[in-house]
Amino acid sequence: MIIFAVFGRTGMKNLNLSDYTYQLPDDRIAKHPLSERDNSKLLVYEKGTIKHKDFKAIKDFIPADAALFFNNTKVIPARIYLHKETGALIEVFLLNPIGPSDIMSIVMEERQSVTWKCMVGNFKKWKDSVLNTSLNIAGVHVNLSATIIDREKRSIQFDWDNTGISFAEIVEHAGQVPLPPYLDRSPEADDKPRYQTVYSEIDGAVAAPTAGLHFTKEVLEDLSIKNIRQDFLTLHVSAGTFQPIKTENVLEHPMHSEQIVATKENIKNILNSSGKTIAVGTTSMRSLESLFWFGARLINGNEDFSIQKLEPYQRNELPTKEAAFQAILNWMKQLDLNHIVGKTEIFIVPGYQFRVCDGLITNFHQPGSTLMLLVAALVGNDWKKIYEEALSNQYRFLSYGDSSILLPSS
């Protein structure tokens, strides 16, 4: 029987938020990207030791037989501004699709009407009226309307009058780059390409998988030359990634749900990997670990790919990594599936036993955040040493900040 550190015989123990905070001066938050993506600093953490390098040198610290897993989600301009006839400005921030499907790829290709759960600014001034705006998309005039479907649930329906236009195109022309709130500024022209990875492909994220922002085509080519395998799966990052923890016992934090898409090739590559598995970003790590738990569900006869927040801490008899991913592959073959779509609320905190990931490439995160807890789960109390080193050596923090590679074991 495996019992994790956050559990006792009578249930969960507290994890105190105050144990995972640090002082982050405002001037250490990178408000703008560097002129070149790969000019950032790189903190290298290996088995308790720390080195300071440039990001371009990252290939030198990845074992030749390792596999890197990237998140190829693409940030959509999720912040849409609409005006009432009175002139009042209404800000609508897309969170999660509701209809005609909750699968992101289906909704983004819809060509008439979609419904989203949204955050709405100035919501009290938006009564039951329909808001309209006009768009010019490649010389085509399109009327876009927004209607409140459920005020309490913040469900907003968007309709447009041209079936030749997809919702992805609507958002591209109507929306703005959804910069993180802590940047405290309006988006600028350079944000559109820079708040996006060079390998982004699948529309659906409302926040960038920021660990990938440092990679350039040249860096990726360097990794290929060294025969370091690269694989791409998808987790559509939600705005919940910025939601602060407000409870002193962090286990009481309501964890956000995010959509995962994995291909049969992803599953095969994880199953056949003989070297280290390194996640590029916390979102890739959440995806890889969630896939293991889906495999564990399948072995127990549960085909629901919807991983709950504390599910990993409530299971005693667990399969091996190989058995879990073989179960997924067998299930996909049986159903003739080339990809699977699921949801995860997985909350990776100190005490979590990693089932897939051996290392992590990531930025430096907000004090007391869910991402900070994930880092502490991987490197233990050394997170304090890592962050002290970064602060002492003038690293830039958060989304547009510098990078680290964390390898707790050789």
Secondary structure, DSSP 8 states (H G I E B T S, - for coil): ----TTEETTEE---BGGGG-----GGGB--S--SSGGGSEEEEEETTEEEEEEGGGGGGGS-TT-EEEEE-EEE---EEEEE-TT--EEEEEEEEEEES-S-HHHHHT-SSEEEEEEEEETGGG--S--EEEEEEETTEEEEEEEEEEETTTTEEEEEES-TTS-HHHHHHHHEE----GGG-S---TTHHHHSS-TT--EEEESS--GGGGG--HHHHHHHHHTT-EEEEEEEE--GGGG-----SBGGGS----EEEEEEHHHHHHHHH--S-EEEESHHHHHHHHHHHHHHHHHHTT----EE-TTGGGS--S---HHHHHHHHHHHHHHHT-SEEEEEE-----TT---SS-SEEEEE---TT-HHHHHHHHHHTTHHHHHHHHHHHTT--BSTTS-EEEEES--
